[in-house]
């Protein structure tokens, strides 16, 4: 996001630049004005401490970048746990995530302008030479058009922008002759065939060598793309056109943006997540500010800043008004349906929306930016990182954290806008958490599960492109940066494009087609510069007063619906029937069901089936209660299944040179010591003989008092546990015998017993896939003695703070939101859910080497996998949804701590509105089944 903030008109204080730069040029003035208000009453962080933190950021970058160059280059990314490069095709496929990899040294290109921002000009010059010498853009590989644009094209353009700046200064890059720009132009032409569609929206993927439609391209059959994928091109493509004079790039990017604008839902002015690139029909009709849409909004506003085209600002303001009207539910930002914007599409939020407070700073709407940012910070303080998705009551929904920089981005821009030293402390917390929980010997590892602290063997290029840039700028003074950052705008990947591009090679028609059919609300311009008296009252505690009510929003939150029940009690009305209280033999309950339009059917096999017909409800309120009851019943059924699952465990290497910085995701056992209820087990590891552990150990002296390593296969897990326990081992780690298996690509499973009484097994037993197990085996070969910690979650990795009490980690997680599942006619079976088709906990077949020997029960470490759900005219709802029932149970225990002043109640819909466009609803819900970040 750009350093430039605010909107229009700081009057005579604006430097004399071209008219396009008005919003950009006024940014520094407006932000400085704001800063002068804040610092008057806040205790600033000393310059010495800021310098210390800035130097710490530099050291962290050196650790990440140095390890990439030493262990991974010229590969696209570093695998920090195994200290090697990730090469497309040589590692197990991770699906769409790998579409960012094109065998073009992605991390190096993505890091170019970061080197200059961090004042590493010599390293920058060396890096540019490496790019020119080694990088090939003509590889036979299918890549994401979106990712290649923002990371590679943006990285080349950002590198070029700063290379010519350094050359002008006369000390570095004197040999440079636009070589990076020529590479960017070559890449731009390679991306252009993706736009060969009737709509002008690009295909989501392209083959760098063969394009789209050729048989050898292995792509070009896709029909859908995300809104952000098609709407996040204008900055890079326009910059390429302005730098080179080739207008074709900007023309194609503008056409894609124009088409998305035309296809917005006219009554709500919102856009969906996924669109058909040929017909322009919305495929997924939910709308938010997170994954799938986020940078579309960002680029509309920034295109206005960079290019000076008023139509982009008008479009953004129209969308922003809709966002604040429907999606913003302070401090939350919840997805809604584009055609029914009063109806929430889900009850969880994804981590990518953390960029939005920063965009609101650029817009000039500071108050909601402060509110949402504070809510996100409270989630981070609870889980150490922002989970990939979390619920409205701030539980983990998707547990991963790939070291995303969006929250750091918003922190930086809020500090620039307010000057409030509180945001420096927030940045300090981010630095501490990265060093404490993500730092490993070969870089920084993404978090596999924020609840356990386990790692994933990935360090994405955006971590170096964005995270260190924003953190360094947060603590840097102007003199610490060798160029004026105010002269540049940040792309969504934090690459720097010069603002002077607006007056260069202006050959693109700027016809304003927006106002022809859009009536703009003047209030859109209320929160823009220079209204500092509105934004920043002469009260140094203004930001604090906004944050204060949100300080305990995470710990004291209650699930949606609880407040509604409490309000009903206060008004004397009888609270609606909850699924957890329902009894099929209670006549009163049956009467309530009837009133809600819910029928109860006793099936021949003993099951009870519930079917709701909203039109049969006594009123629209009763229909809504019936809908909520059905959703709760789905969640209750799902929770009953979940209660049989055990969460993943952690194996933490604590000996030299790891010191607890490597955490491996481990599967639990249904027998032995429960690590969630007992103290963790710590000890040195030793391999058992025989290695399969299926008979009495021949080396008991080697494993006594240690944690035994055992290979999977040839006998039951419980038998292995008994044999190593009898030999004196204090714990056991079973390593998969299927070479190459990894928790990155396969769901974890819990080790089942042998069908007999396993109470005699007293030691903890954990399971590691082959890849994670090899990390321990390799460590033994190199260091001989390796000490590990078996626990339910990773412990403090800082040796000096080893004895400090750690914050509790949330072990409850949530699956797909119940609010995504609605229909005019719903049914749910109250079943035991033990069949193999319905349960993810039943035994799974072994690999051939160990078939029918080990018993395994599948468990998802990230809680992302939900059971398949069928949508029919009468909808079957046996799939997993939000773990709301578990929330409700906990609410009864924490009711005294709940904040009664926070209203979480849903808007009540009239029955006619509930029934309207129902077929369109069902289609939208079906698509949300496929929802992925």
C-alpha positions, 0 to 999 in steps of 0.5 A: 500500500502506498505511503500516500494517504488520504484523499483530495485537497490540502490546498496551498500546502500542496507542492506544485506538481501535475494535477494527477498527483494531488492525492499523492502529494497531499499525503505527506502533509496530511499525515504529518498534520495528524502526527503532530496531534497524536505525539502531543499527548503520547509517550513516544518510543525513544529513538534509541529503541526504534533504532534497535528494533530497526537493526533487529529487522535488518538482522532478521532479513539477513537471516532469511535472505542469506539462507535463501541465497545459500541453501535455495538459490536459484530455486524459487523459494526456500524450504527452511526446515530442510534447508533446501530450495523448492523446485516445481515438480521436484516436491509433492504438489501443493495444488494452487499454491505452487502456481506462484512458482515458475522456475524464475528465482521468485524470492530473489526478484520479489526481494529486489526493492526490499534490499534498497529500502533496507539500505543494502545497495551493494547487495541490490546491485549483486542481486540485479546482476544475478537476475540478469545472468541466471533468470529465464522467463521462457520455462515450460511451466504453468503459472498463475497470471495474478501471482506472476504479475504482482510478484515477478512483473512487480518485482522487476518494475520495482527493481527497475524503479530503484535502479534508475534512482540509484543511477541518478544519485551517481554512486551505484548502478552506473552500468545499468541500462534498463535491463530489468525493464526489458525483462519486465517487458518480455514477461508482460508480452508472455502474459498477454495471451491470457487476455484472449477472452471475449470478456477481456478478463484473463485466464487464471493460468498461463504457460510461460513458454506456450501461452494458453490455448496450445495443446502443449500449454496444459492450460486454457480450459479454465472458465472461472477466475477470482475478482482479485485475480482479474482486477489486480493488474492495472498498477503493474501493467500501466507502469509497464506501459508508462515506462516503455511506451507500449500502451497495450499493457495498460489497455488490457488491464483497463478493459478487465477492470471495466468489465468487472465494474460493469458486472457489479451487482447493481442494487448492492454495488458489490462484486462476487468472489469468482466470475466466469471469464467468458460469460461474466456470470458470477460463479461465487456470489459471496462478497467481502474484503478478504481472499478473492476480492481484496486487492481489486478494491486496493487497486481501484484506489491506488490506480487513481493515486498513480494514474490520476483517473477520476473514474477509478476513485469514483468506482472505489468510493461506490464500492467503499460505501457498499462495504461500509453499509453491508460488510462492515460490522465493526470491528468485524468484516463479514462476507455477505451475498451480493444480491442479498447484502443483509444476509451474512454468507459466513461467520468467519473471516480470513487473514487477508482482510488484515490489509483493509485498515491500511487501505482505509488509511489511504481512503482517510477513514481512520476510525474503522481502521483503528477498530478493525486493526485492534480486533486483529491485534487481539486475535494475534495476542491470543494465538501469537499469529493471525490464523488463516481464518478465525470465527466471529468469536475469535476461535481458530477456523483454519490454523495455518499462518504462512507469515502473511504481511498484511497486518504489518502493512496496516500497522505501518500505515496507521502509525504513519496516519496517527503517529501513535506510538502504540503501533510501534509497540504492535510492531515490536510484538510482531518482531518478537513473535517472529523470532520466538515462534517462526525463526528456524536455523535456515530462515523463518518457517510458516506456522502449520498450526498456530495452536500447537506452534508446529511449522510448515516447510515453506518461506514464501517470497512475499515474506521478504518482499513485504514483511521486512519492508513494512517493519523496517519503515515502521521504525525508520526515520526519514534519514534512515532511508536513502531515497524519499519513500513519499515519491512512490506508491506500494503495489499489493506486493509492496513493490515501489512504483514512482508517482511521476509515471502519471505524466509519462506516456499518457496515450490511454483514453480516460473517458469517465464511464463511471458517472454515466450510471452511478449516482455518487453519494457526497458522503463518500468524500467526508473522510478524506484529507484534509479534514484533520479536525474530524479525523484527529480531534485535538485529543491525544487519546483519540485513538486510545478511546477507539481501541479501549472498548475492543481490548477484551473483545477476543477473550470476552466475546460470545457467539452470535445469537447469544445476545439475541437470546438475552434480549428476548429474556429481558423483553419477556419473550421466551427464548428460541429452542436451542439444538443442544436442548432438543429432545425428540420425546418432549411434546413441547419441543415438537410443538415449537418445531412445528411453529418454526416450520420444522417437521420430525420424521422417524426413519425405519433404521431408528434415525430421526430426520428433521426437515424445515419448510420456511413457508410453513413457519408461523411467522418470519421470526419463527422461520428465522428461528427454525433456520438457526435451529437447523444450522445448530443441529448440523453443528451439534452433529458435527461436534459430536463427531469432532469430540472423537478426534484428538488435535495434532501434537508437536515434536519440538527439537530443543537441543543444539543448534535448534534450541526449540526453533524447529517444531514438527506437526505430529499425529496423536495416539488414542492410547498412552499418556495424554499430552494435553492433560499431563506435562510434556515429555522431554528427552533424547531420541534413540532408534529402537532395534528392531527398527519396526519395534514389533518384538522385544527390543535388542538394545534396551540400554540405548532407549532406556530413559529416552524417546524411542524412534520406531518405524511404522509397519508390520505390527499394531501401534499399541504393540510397538508402544508396549515393546519400547515401554518395556525397554524403559523408553519414556516416549515413542515416535513412530515414523512413517515408512512411506517415503516422501509422505509429509503433513504438508500434503497428507492429513494427519491421523491418530494412531488407534489401539489394537482393540484390546485394553490399552490402559497398560500403555503409560508413555506418550506416543506420537506419529510423524510422516516421513518428511518430518521424521527425516528431519530428526534422523538427519539431525541424529546423523549430524549431531549424534545426540538430539533432544526433543520435547513431546507436547500438545503445543510448542513451548517458548523457543527463547532459551532465556525465557524457557520458564516463562508461562506461555499463553494458552492456545486455542485447541478448538477449531471450526469448519465451514460456516453454518451461515453458508448453508441455507435453503427454503427446505432443509433437512438433517439426519440425527445420526451417529456418523460412524460410517466410513463415508461420513467420518474422518476418524475411521480406520484407513488402509495402510500402505502395502508394506504395512497393510492390515497391521497399523490401525490409523484414524484420520484427523485434519491438522488444519481443520480445513477438511469438511465432509461432503455436503449434498444440496437438493431441493430438500437439502441434506445437511450432514456435512461439517459446519461451524462449531457453534454448539461448542461455542454455546456450551462454553458461553454458559461457562463464560457468560459472566465475562461476556460483554452485553453491550456488544450486539451480535444479533442478525438482521431479521428478514421478512418471510417474503425476503427469505423466500425471494431468489431462493434458487439463486441462494442455493447456487451460491451456497453450493459454490461456497462448499468449495471455498478455499483461501 
